[in-house]
Amino acid sequence: KERVAALAAAGVDAVILDSSQGDSTFQAAMLRHIKEHHPKLKVIAGNVVTGRQARALIEAGADGLRVGMGSGSICTTQEVCAVGRGQATAVYQVARLAREHGVPIIADGGVQNSGHITKALALGAGAVMCGSMFAGTWEAPGTFTVVDGVRVKAYRGMGSLEAMAKGSSTRYLGDAQKLQIAQGVAGTVKDKGSVRKLVPYLAQAVKQGFQDFGGKSVAHSRELLAAGDLRMETRSGAAQVEGGVHDMHSYEKKRW
């Protein structure tokens, strides 16, 4: 509460309540507190993956929602705790409920390429978090080291023991526990160059994806989805292999 008050006094427009499981009595109480004492402050709550979870936070006063649980590249929540949901399903189901209340959502986790960004926006997300995608860029925090001849940067999940040692255990409601259970890993990612080159590539690739399925804009894709004109289907393992590069003796995969 003290941090929120300080941020509000500093003039911020919005704050994010960050928790791996946002549908809790703690977050609902915090939401109500903020809306009572700082009514002009926008609050992004989460994380959630179901319509029921989303409804609880919206009723408590959330202005936006983060969607995703266990789908991040460094997250082990689904493996360790057996909770979470496929990210595409989570985004679609939460967006469908949130849209009725005029609440935007952020797809958080599982984004590995431009195609995933296209899917997230088409399924109802208003924005996409790209943590692992931007990790390893020149502008990302940390310093480069060389491991087995490869230039890399350290990258860790907030649920890793390394991050918990720095205070992130509160996010997983485990700050009062003697035994800390990891819900993430720490490791390294390859040098990806500058975001000045990566972001224009991602933006153009998403535009071409929208063009191919007939979406003139993000808003138009919402209309197509609501009308049933934009449909998705599950691809089998064989279809995914077929949709990638195959039957090549050798090749170099260049993004631009």
Sequence and secondary structure as in RCSB ss.txt:
>XXXX:A:sequence
KERVAALAAAGVDAVILDSSQGDSTFQAAMLRHIKEHHPKLKVIAGNVVTGRQARALIEAGADGLRVGMGSGSIC
TTQEVCAVGRGQATAVYQVARLAREHGVPIIADGGVQNSGHITKALALGAGAVMCGSMFAGTWEAPGTFTVVDGV
RVKAYRGMGSLEAMAKGSSTRYLGDAQKLQIAQGVAGTVKDKGSVRKLVPYLAQAVKQGFQDFGGKSVAHSRELL
AAGDLRMETRSGAAQVEGGVHDMHSYEKKRW
>XXXX:A:secstr
 HHHHHHHHHT SEEE   SS  SHHHHHHHHHHHHH TT EEEEEEE SHHHHHHHHHHT SEEEE SS STTB
 HHHHH     HHHHHHHHHHHHHHTT  EEEES   SHHHHHHHHHTT SEEE HHHHTTBTTSSS EEEETTE
EEEEEE TTSHHHHTTTGGGGGT TT SS    B EEEEE  B HHHHHHHHHHHHHHHHHHHT SSHHHHHHHH
HHT S      HHHHHHTS  S SS      
